């Protein structure tokens, strides 16, 4: 379902009975706003949520179970709150292009996503993240070395535990490792070698994604790419590509089909 604006959203909630004129439901809706850090919107609900009954001292986040110790305790609403909090954390730290590269295999066109929330929405459509698929988000945190998100979203605390990353292919993980050691300044030098227009990328992540999708430099072992990296003195970057620098094409590397010429 597509909602055009905030008015459309409120109308939808009203029709569905989410904003029925009962103190209990309105109080629950106010708690959800509070959990998503939209407290500035709560003042408009204060008159409706006033009650003489004593309110428990536990926080609204705990009431909704956002800090539930296991994924099985999640429900749709608090999972949604967790996604919102996670998207805000990564957006505030300019991780959009990094996540675009990571999700390339799982989203039809990541370049069309203008923010982290749009990426999450696209992942939902491809059934990569949903209430019961908790592992994908945990692996995302591990691959991107962003365990700091756990301080704001405690539900992702399993990212601090040991465990094998299974949500992404070895090929994708190799490109992510290369991006971590390729600085933004050096990315400009690499982009210049491959004659990539400056307006086609903003950092090393978007450059790698451009090279992957347009020039296909990583598809057949990346030997030529590694050679150029070494000539630029970027041996530490070339080293990260070692898992895919083989003669045989990796089974998880997508390569465009070449049309065969018809025999006359």
N, C-alpha and C positions, 0 to 999 in steps of 0.2 A: 504494500500500500504506500502511496506517495502523499506526503503532507506538504502543502505549499508554504505555510508559515505558522506562527505561534497560534493564530486564531483558529486555523484549521485543526491544529493539535488539540486545543482546548475543547473545540466542538466534538472531536472524535472521542475524547475522554468522557465528555458529558453523556454522549449517546450510549457509550459502552457501559455507563454506570460507574465509571471510575471516580467521578466527582459527585456522586449522589449526595443529597443534602443530609448527611449524617456526620456527626462529629468524629466518629471512628474512622470513616473512610477519608475524610478531609485531613485528619491528623496524620494518617498514614501517607497521604500524598505529600503533605508538608515535610514529613521525615525524609521522603525520597529526594525532595528538592534540597534538603539540608545535606544529604549524603553526597550529592553531586556538586556541592559547593555553590549552590544557587541561592544562598541565604538572603540575598537582596530581594528576592521575589517573595519571601515568606511574609513580609509585612502585610501584603494584600490578603493573606489568609488568616491573619491573627484573630480577626473578629469572629471567624467561623470556627476556629479551633479552641476558643476559650471554654474551659470546663472546670467544674468544681472538684472533679475527681483528681486524686493525687496521681501524678505522673511518675513512673519509675525512674530512678536515677541513672539507669544504664543509657549509654549513648544510642542515638538512632541507628548508627552504623552497626552496632552490636545487635540491636533489635532485628535488623534485617538479615543478619547472618553473613555480612560481607566478609568478616574475618573468620568464616567457617574453616575449621582445620582440614577438611577434606572436600574434594570436588563434588562428591555425592550429596553434600548438604546444600548445594546451590539450587536456586530456582531461577526462573527467567528474569525476574526483576532485579535481584541483586547481582546476577551475572551481567546484566546490562549496565548497572552502576559501575561495576568493576571495569568494563570495557571503556566507559566514558572517562573514568579516572586514569586509566592506562593511556588512552589516546591523548588526553591533555598533557600527561607527563612527557611523552615522546615529542609532541608538538612543541611544547615549551622549550625543549632542548634541541630543536632543529634536527631531528632524526628522520625526517620524512624521506629524503633521498636514500638513506641507508636501508630503510625498510622497503622502499620500492625495489631495490636490487634484491633484497632477501626474498620478497614475495613474487618475483618475476614468473616463476614456474606455476604459481597458484592463482594468478589473477590474469584475466584476459588482456588488459591494457593498463598497467600500473601508471603509465605516464599521464593518463587522464585523471588520476586522483590528485586533487589539489591540497589535501590535508590528510593527517593520519586517520581521522575518523572515516574518511572516504575509503581508505585502504581496508579498514576493518569491515566496512559495509560490503566491499567487494569480496573479501574473504568469507563473509557470511553467505553470500550468494553462491560461492563455490563450495560451500559446506566444509570449509577448513576450520572455522571456529564456530562453536555453538556451546550450549550449556554443558554438554557431556564431553566435549573435546577440549579438555584442559591442557593436554600435553603440548599442543601447538604453541600456545602462548608461553609456556614455560621454556620451550626450546628457543623461542624468539628472544627471550631475555638472555639466555645463555650464549647464543650465537653472537649477539650484539654487545656482549659484555656490559650490560646496563642493569646490573643487579641493584643499583640505587633506587630503582622503581619500587622495590619491595618496601622501602621506608614509607611510601605514600599508599601503596596498594599491597597490604599484607597478605592478601589472598594469593599473591604470586610468590610467596616465601619458598615454595618448593624449588624455585630456581637456584636457591643456595645449596641444594642437596646434590650429591653426585648422581649421575645418571647419563645414559647414552642419548645423544641427540638423534632422533629418528624422523623428525618432521621435514627435514631438508636433505637433498642429495649431496653426496661428497663433492660433486662439481660445484654446486651452489655454495657450499661451505668454503671451498677453495677461493672462490671469487671474493667472498666476504673477508677472508683472512688477508688477501691482497689489499683490499680497500683499507684495512686497519693500519697498514704500514706505509701506504702511499699518501704522502702529504698533499695538501691542496695546491701548493706551489709546484711540486713535481708533477702533479696531474696536468698542469698547464703545458709542461714540456712534452709529456707523452701525447697530449692532445694535438700539439703542434706537429709532432712527427707523423701522425695519422691524418693531418689536415682537417681536424674536427673544428668547425666554426665555434668560436667562444660562446655564442648564444645557444649552443646545443647542450651545454652542461654548466653546472654551477660549482661542482666539487668533484672529488675523486669517485664518489658513488655514482653520480649521474654520468660521469665519463665512462666508467666501466660498463654501465648499462647501455650507453650509446654504442660503444665498441662491440659489445656482445650482440646487440640486435641489428646493427647496420653493417659492420665490417666482418663479423664472424671470426675474429682473430683467435678466439679460444677453442674453436670447434675441433680442430685437427691437431691437437697437441700443443698449440701456442708456441711452437719453437721460434718462429720469426719474431713474435712479440717479446719473448724472453731475450732474444739476441739484442733487440733494440734497448730493452731495459738495462742490460749489462753495459752496452755502449754509453748509456746515459749515466752510468755509475750507480744504478739502482739495483745492486746485487741482492740486497735484503728483500726487495719486492719480488725479484725473479725467483728467489728461493721459496717464496710462498706458493708459487705456481707449480712446484715440483710434482704434486700429485696428478696433474693433468698433462705434464710435458712428456707424453709418450707417442709412439708412432701410431698406435691403434686409437681409434676414436672412442672416447668414453661412452658407455651405454646410456648414461643419463644426460648427455649433451645433445641439445636439439640442433639439428642442422637442416637448413632448407633443402628441399628436394631439387635436384637438377634435372631439367627436362632433357630427354635424349633426342638427338637429332635423327630425323627420319631418313632411312636409306632410300636413295633414289633408284 
